[in-house]
Amino acid sequence: MLVDSHCHLSYEGLIEDLDGAISRAMNADVGFMLSISTRLTEFRNVLSTAEVSPNIACTVGIHPHESNKEPETDVETLVKYTKTPKVVGIGETGLDFFYDSSPRDIQERSFRTHIEAARETQLPIIIHTRDADVRTIEIIDEEQKKGFFPGLIHCFSAGPELARCAVDHGMGISLSGIITFKTADSIRETVKSVPLKHILVETDAPFLAPVPHRGKTNEPAFVTHTAAKAAEIFDIEPEKFAEITTNNFFRLFSKAKRPL
């Protein structure tokens, strides 16, 4: 069994055929999916996608792109949402200095609020970071000194320094379809140095469809292609890779109920 550790089932491109997407995932032996929140104002939609199946959980949080568009949240509000049984993680949150869709100081303030909620609940924080490795590392290091919080770097496309930071703090590193792209040699080289016990896989659906579906709407079933490429990178049998990454997911997201 594989787990799609990061998808947006409530987004256009998936929500119109949610039952079909879930069915195709199950037929591809993708036995569990984590539906990710990017806006608190749309959290109910995210939660409703998780409630259609026992094999789906969700998170609560505000994406850095949305951090100046959404009402500013606080730790108490995020923690309140985590009382819902289906909510197993915090985020996605973090820093995006590539698009700079929100002012950087607002992104950082939101990021730190989510970290504090993750520290209080001990639910993993899902970190989005693009063109912001240095500042992301600084914030993770600073905040871990205040008290441990679990988490992972989602859709890893960064350099070795951020990978080392994540590993040093016991965090996960989630691989997306990017590792199947021809232009991703440096990412594949960095990933190769990460201990397997830290590795998860994801689609980020409906975005970033892996080869051979690049350019199409991504969906959870396609995580099989990312997993196959990752198994090749780590020189391990695909079945063993699936076992390891599935165990990694349920160890990190310990609130998630593993399918029987």
Summary of the structure (lengths in Angstrom):
residues: 260
radius of gyration: 16.6
end to end distance: 11.2
largest distance: 46.3
contacts: 951
relative contact order: 0.16
helix: 46%
strand: 17%
